[in-house]
Amino acid sequence: MAETVSVGIIGCGSVMQHAYMPLLVNEMARGHASAPIVCDLRADRVAEVQATFPTSGSTLDPQDVIDDPTIDLVVVLTSMPEHGDLAEQALAAGHHVLVEKPMSLSLEQAARLVELDRTGPANLLCAPHVLLSPDYQRMVRMMLDGRIGRPLLARARYGWNGPDWGQWFYGPGGGPLFDLGVYNVTTLTGLLGPCRSVTAMTTLTRSRRVVDGEEIEVQTDDTFQLLLELGDERGSVLATVTTAFGMQQYLGPAVEVYGLDGTVQMLGDDWAPDGLQLWENSLGSWQTFHSRSRYWPWTDGLRHMIDCVRTGRQPYTRPEHAYHVLEVMLAAMEAAATGTTQKITSTFTPPAPMAVDEHGPQHLIHDRVHEDAQ
Ligand SMILES: NC(=O)c1ccc[n+]([C@@H]2O[C@H](COP(=O)([O-])OP(=O)(O)OC[C@H]3O[C@@H](n4cnc5c(N)ncnc54)[C@H](O)[C@@H]3O)[C@@H](O)[C@H]2O)c1
């Protein structure tokens, strides 16, 4: 067990500087992680990070991080097309790895990543970390307790105008399904079980955009509707995922699951939940459950992974789930291109809900006090 986890971060862009690094600073304050070694191909990015955060070293070559035997955990936060190679090399070198989504752009490489996790000395945690949110955990418990009965339909959505940085978001291997819809597919399969088949329609709404101050041609579709057949031994559940780089605002729930005895919905976004609403036929009324996730950051996987490395525990979200989600997304794109429903061959077992104490530290303390006071 490593008391203080030594971290190497590859990719020092927006998400690293604004989301993961502040969380890592908290972990450093708790004595759970040391100041990271940071890496980016761009010297200006590395300089920005070093001017803002504590670091223990820097490099412009990711191989330096991969070859460093003092590093316990490698965090891959690069643009999406680089994820697979960097994660594979880091795992093969014996490091634990947290990789942003998607784990790879190819199923062949994703299968190798799953195998390295299964057979190697190190663990792989793949974003998104939506299964760790306290509101997700509460929702899955309600469903397993039978409070909405047998689920039959579900829907999820996540969209916004799209990034005005990172031209790769609009190139091959980019697009809103890999960037945004991936959260919804992960949430729905976590709640309802593996996907058996998928069909989709996609379109391009804006073929030119200004990104990094430059007008570029968009090379991926930016608007997606997916229809998934999900389910386990309880039977099929038909679910939709709506995602786009072009949605402006919404107020409706992020995720809704309709059962024969009730409905449960997650407010906010599944990466930033804002409470639950539950209809139970037996009560004949809506109940609102205050968010348990108000202080839950979507980067919580890093806190979780650091705890796993320190304690030798296996991460809660398994790479088999991320592989399955990748197969669904690739199949959805194939369905849209060919106009034919695609069968999904991979499967996984959604993890049982966590004990409440496993949710992690500070972000629940306020909530517990609040609930005690009610
Ligand atoms: N931006 C967000 O809000 C957000 C949210 C959740 C997840 N993500 C995911 O996080 C990842 C990064 O997103 P971002 O918005 O920070 O992108 P970004 O373009 O701002 O940053 C990516 C960085 O990776 C660096 N990089 C690329 N290839 C590299 C390599 N081989 N070695 C070292 N550095 C390399 C780039 O120079 C760049 O600085 C993406 O996978 C994205 O899907 C982003």
Ligand as a Chemical Component Dictionary entry (heavy atoms), coordinates in Angstrom:
data_LIG
# 
_chem_comp.id                   LIG 
_chem_comp.type                 NON-POLYMER 
_chem_comp.pdbx_formal_charge   0 
_chem_comp.three_letter_code    LIG 
# 
loop_
_chem_comp_atom.comp_id 
_chem_comp_atom.atom_id 
_chem_comp_atom.alt_atom_id 
_chem_comp_atom.type_symbol 
_chem_comp_atom.charge 
_chem_comp_atom.model_Cartn_x 
_chem_comp_atom.model_Cartn_y 
_chem_comp_atom.model_Cartn_z 
_chem_comp_atom.pdbx_ordinal 
LIG N1  N1  N 0  -12.990 20.050 -21.502 1  
LIG C1  C1  C 0  -13.920 19.469 -20.793 2  
LIG O1  O1  O 0  -14.818 20.106 -20.253 3  
LIG C2  C2  C 0  -13.861 17.985 -20.591 4  
LIG C3  C3  C 0  -14.732 17.429 -19.696 5  
LIG C4  C4  C 0  -14.645 16.071 -19.461 6  
LIG C5  C5  C 0  -13.710 15.321 -20.113 7  
LIG N2  N2  N 1  -12.881 15.873 -21.036 8  
LIG C6  C6  C 0  -11.920 15.049 -21.726 9  
LIG O2  O2  O 0  -10.626 15.406 -21.282 10 
LIG C7  C7  C 0  -9.687  15.283 -22.355 11 
LIG C8  C8  C 0  -8.961  16.592 -22.559 12 
LIG O3  O3  O 0  -9.888  17.609 -22.878 13 
LIG P1  P1  P 0  -9.462  19.137 -22.851 14 
LIG O4  O4  O 0  -10.704 19.912 -23.004 15 
LIG O5  O5  O -1 -8.600  19.365 -21.688 16 
LIG O6  O6  O 0  -8.607  19.214 -24.203 17 
LIG P2  P2  P 0  -7.434  20.250 -24.549 18 
LIG O7  O7  O 0  -7.296  20.242 -26.020 19 
LIG O8  O8  O 0  -7.658  21.543 -23.852 20 
LIG O9  O9  O 0  -6.143  19.581 -23.881 21 
LIG C9  C9  C 0  -5.523  18.437 -24.362 22 
LIG C10 C10 C 0  -4.034  18.575 -24.132 23 
LIG O10 O10 O 0  -3.393  17.329 -24.454 24 
LIG C11 C11 C 0  -2.143  17.648 -25.049 25 
LIG N3  N3  N 0  -1.678  16.468 -25.788 26 
LIG C12 C12 C 0  -2.191  15.923 -26.912 27 
LIG N4  N4  N 0  -1.500  14.827 -27.259 28 
LIG C13 C13 C 0  -0.538  14.664 -26.328 29 
LIG C14 C14 C 0  0.477   13.686 -26.118 30 
LIG N5  N5  N 0  0.648   12.646 -26.951 31 
LIG N6  N6  N 0  1.309   13.830 -25.056 32 
LIG C15 C15 C 0  1.169   14.862 -24.191 33 
LIG N7  N7  N 0  0.200   15.808 -24.336 34 
LIG C16 C16 C 0  -0.640  15.702 -25.391 35 
LIG C17 C17 C 0  -2.434  18.846 -25.917 36 
LIG O11 O11 O 0  -1.268  19.568 -26.246 37 
LIG C18 C18 C 0  -3.379  19.634 -25.021 38 
LIG O12 O12 O 0  -2.694  20.570 -24.213 39 
LIG C19 C19 C 0  -10.490 14.845 -23.564 40 
LIG O13 O13 O 0  -10.462 13.464 -23.675 41 
LIG C20 C20 C 0  -11.885 15.276 -23.239 42 
LIG O14 O14 O 0  -12.842 14.468 -23.873 43 
LIG C21 C21 C 0  -12.934 17.206 -21.263 44 
# 
loop_
_chem_comp_bond.comp_id 
_chem_comp_bond.atom_id_1 
_chem_comp_bond.atom_id_2 
_chem_comp_bond.value_order 
_chem_comp_bond.pdbx_ordinal 
LIG N1  C1  SING 1  
LIG C1  O1  DOUB 2  
LIG C1  C2  SING 3  
LIG C2  C3  SING 4  
LIG C2  C21 DOUB 5  
LIG C3  C4  DOUB 6  
LIG C4  C5  SING 7  
LIG C5  N2  DOUB 8  
LIG N2  C6  SING 9  
LIG N2  C21 SING 10 
LIG C6  O2  SING 11 
LIG C6  C20 SING 12 
LIG O2  C7  SING 13 
LIG C7  C8  SING 14 
LIG C7  C19 SING 15 
LIG C8  O3  SING 16 
LIG O3  P1  SING 17 
LIG P1  O4  DOUB 18 
LIG P1  O5  SING 19 
LIG P1  O6  SING 20 
LIG O6  P2  SING 21 
LIG P2  O7  DOUB 22 
LIG P2  O8  SING 23 
LIG P2  O9  SING 24 
LIG O9  C9  SING 25 
LIG C9  C10 SING 26 
LIG C10 O10 SING 27 
LIG C10 C18 SING 28 
LIG O10 C11 SING 29 
LIG C11 N3  SING 30 
LIG C11 C17 SING 31 
LIG N3  C12 SING 32 
LIG N3  C16 SING 33 
LIG C12 N4  DOUB 34 
LIG N4  C13 SING 35 
LIG C13 C14 SING 36 
LIG C13 C16 DOUB 37 
LIG C14 N5  SING 38 
LIG C14 N6  DOUB 39 
LIG N6  C15 SING 40 
LIG C15 N7  DOUB 41 
LIG N7  C16 SING 42 
LIG C17 O11 SING 43 
LIG C17 C18 SING 44 
LIG C18 O12 SING 45 
LIG C19 O13 SING 46 
LIG C19 C20 SING 47 
LIG C20 O14 SING 48 
# 
